[in-house]
């Protein structure tokens, strides 16, 4: 999904900041869960395209707040806009190997 090598230095800084946002139910960061589909920085605004593990996720407001705080902690970011998308639909294969191991998912 997210091609880290194609990110600018500032976008990579946001990416690493987002790795500090831990899903409180799963205890895995949202990047390793595969929820982040895109990061784009234009001027001082960060645009994040992401999904959730399920529609109606009770943590969506909390995640929005934490993602905004994390993105705005990167140098030169004054605003964060989050676009929630449902395609492609999230599934466990989108998780990193580390996340799958942490959650005991094999394959």
C-alpha positions in Angstrom: 0.0 0.0 0.0 2.2 2.8 1.3 5.5 3.0 -0.5 7.8 4.5 2.1 10.7 4.9 -0.3 8.7 7.3 -2.4 7.9 9.6 0.5 9.7 13.0 0.9 11.9 13.5 4.0 9.1 15.4 5.7 6.6 12.7 4.8 8.9 10.1 6.2 9.1 12.1 9.4 5.3 12.0 9.6 5.4 8.3 8.8 7.7 7.6 11.8 5.6 9.9 14.0 2.5 7.8 13.1 4.3 4.6 14.2 4.0 6.0 17.8 0.1 5.9 17.5 -0.7 2.6 19.1 -4.2 1.0 18.7 -5.3 0.6 22.3 -7.3 -2.6 21.6 -4.6 -4.4 19.6 -1.4 -2.8 21.1 0.1 -2.5 17.6 0.9 0.8 15.9 -1.4 2.0 13.1 1.4 1.9 10.5 2.2 -1.8 11.2 -1.5 -2.6 11.2 -1.6 -1.4 7.6 -4.1 1.4 8.2 -2.1 4.2 6.6 -2.6 4.2 2.8 -1.0 7.5 2.0 0.9 10.5 3.4 1.3 13.7 1.4 2.7 17.0 2.7 1.8 20.2 0.7 3.1 23.4 2.1 2.6 22.9 5.9 -0.4 20.7 5.6 -0.2 16.9 6.0 -2.9 14.9 4.2 -3.2 11.3 5.4 -5.3 8.7 3.6 -6.2 5.8 5.9 -8.7 3.1 6.7 -10.0 1.4 9.8 -10.1 -2.3 10.6 -13.9 -2.2 10.6 -16.6 0.3 9.7 -18.0 1.9 12.8 -14.8 1.4 14.7 -15.4 2.9 18.2 -11.8 4.3 18.2 -12.2 6.5 15.1 -12.4 9.8 17.0 -9.6 8.9 19.3 -7.4 7.8 16.4 -8.2 11.0 14.5 -7.0 13.0 17.5 -3.8 10.9 18.0 -3.0 10.9 14.3 -3.3 14.7 14.1 -1.1 15.2 17.2 1.5 12.8 15.8 1.5 14.4 12.3 1.7 17.9 13.7 4.6 16.9 15.9 6.7 16.7 12.7 8.7 19.8 11.8 6.9 22.3 9.7 3.4 20.6 9.9 0.7 23.1 11.0 -2.4 21.2 9.9 -3.4 17.5 9.4 -6.3 16.4 7.2 -7.4 12.8 7.4 -9.3 11.2 4.7 -11.0 7.9 5.7 -11.4 5.5 2.8 -12.8 2.0 2.6 -11.1 0.8 -0.6 -9.1 -1.3 -0.7 -10.9 -2.9 2.3 -8.5 -3.6 5.1 -7.6 -7.2 5.9 -5.0 -8.9 8.1 -2.6 -9.5 5.1 -2.0 -5.7 5.1 -0.3 -5.9 8.5 3.5 -6.0 8.7 5.2 -9.2 9.6 5.9 -7.7 13.1 2.2 -6.9 13.7 1.1 -10.4 12.6 3.7 -12.0 14.9 2.7 -9.7 17.8 -1.0 -10.7 17.3 -0.2 -14.4 16.8 -1.3 -14.4 13.2 0.6 -16.9 11.0 0.9 -16.7 7.3 
